[in-house]
Amino acid sequence: MAASSAIPGLFFCFCAMTLLIFASVAVPTWNAISFLNIGPNGGTLKYGIFGFTGSSTSVGYFFSNEHVNSGVLHNLTKTLILHPIAAGLSGFAFFFGLIGAAYHRVGTVLMTLTAGLALLTTFVVWIIDMVLFGIARQRYRNDGDIAQYGNGNWLTLAALFALLLGFCTSACGIFGHYRRRRDVAY
């Protein structure tokens, strides 16, 4: 029997998974989503998780401006791999939520635990996004370039809030009603 108490957590975990997948396929794979835009009117150079406009896809990259590059920033670009990891954890939470909604309370418990882990991972990666691209943005601005945050930062923030809601609602959903009352005629 379906447990309606697991459905809100299921919905929010699905939303977070979708948002994190979109953020994971940012520039250079999909030019519509970026984390840092350099240049006027949306940018002529865009940075994403696995590279920037015109670069090949790789884990960890150097910025195109020599004043922006440093060993610390290069290592921070390697940690951006946490975006697809958080998307995968959100996907597992969604899968466990399906089990919880369709079958048993254990699925909802596992959804809560996995959503909590995805929440922590997404929080860490959002902080890394803001630090990494904030430093790069300021260095580009110091060189006289126009630099703005891209929409990928806000997709990650929206996924963070969706996971927070998913975690809270799935934790409350653990205590929901999972069995039908049997009407016994005597």
C-alpha angles and dihedrals in degrees: 000000000000117000108217090193090070095052100082091053089046091053095049093047089052091050092049092048091051093048092048092048089053090049090048094058094054125132128353090030098041118016095201092074124054139154100213128023121199120195137030125312101016097331140280090226119047130186126209139166100283101030143311138277109310096007128113120255113266141145104255124010142183121246117250093238116077092213090059098048121098136145092252094053091046090054091047090056087058090058090060085086084085089080095072090038090056089047089053092049089049088051090053089049089052091049092050088047090057089055090048094048095045105032128359147006091242089072090056091048091051090046089054093050094045092045088052091052091046089049092055092046092049092048091052093047092047090053089049090050093052094045097044098043092036091058092044091047092052093047091051090049090050087057090054098257126133107246128176136170114260129227094262091077091057093045088056091048091050090050089051091055092044090053091048090053091043092052093048096045093045090049088053090043091062088074094049128113113279105166134061118237111246114228106217116195114208 
